[in-house]
Amino acid sequence: MKNEKGFTLVEMLVVLLIISILILVTIPNVSKHFASIDEKGCDAYVLMLQGQVEAYKLNHKEYPSSISDLIEENYVMEEDLRCPDNTQIKIENGKVIASTSSS
């Protein structure tokens, strides 16, 4: 028999087994972090909007009464402000709040 170079069936099965185990370990860990990513994304979005509220206060000497004030003065471009996890955002007394009840 000739000395053929290549992989045997057993070697290929071992490689596929190792890859399968790595995938089975990785997928649950990645899916656990989606909620954390959305929460951190919402926190960052709220902080960015709070910066816009502070800029509005510097220019107008008062806090905006609602998000529509920010939109009218071109501080914010979106009509319906929501976090990545679809949480509604509102302004109360100069503070940007991500409300827990989605409407």
Phi, psi and omega in degrees: 000143180286158176272090181271135178266138180160181180264145175273168179298320180296317179297319178295320179294322178295317179297316179296323177296316180296316179297319179297318179296318178298320179293318180295330178280325186283317187301312179297324180293321179291317182292333177294331187273352181298318179296320179294321179296316179297320180295316180292325177296322178292317178300317180293321180295318178297318178296321178296317179293326177297323175298321178292323177296318179293323177295320177299316180296320178298321182279328188247359178063017175203157179284150175292145180280335179204176179292333180297330175296319178295322181291316181298326181266009178063032171277333180224141183262337186273145177280314184249098183277122179221151175287169176301333178270015176073020176281132180290145180243138178219168179245129176227118178054041177082004179248134177274128184232133172269108185285141184285332179272122179273131180237000000 
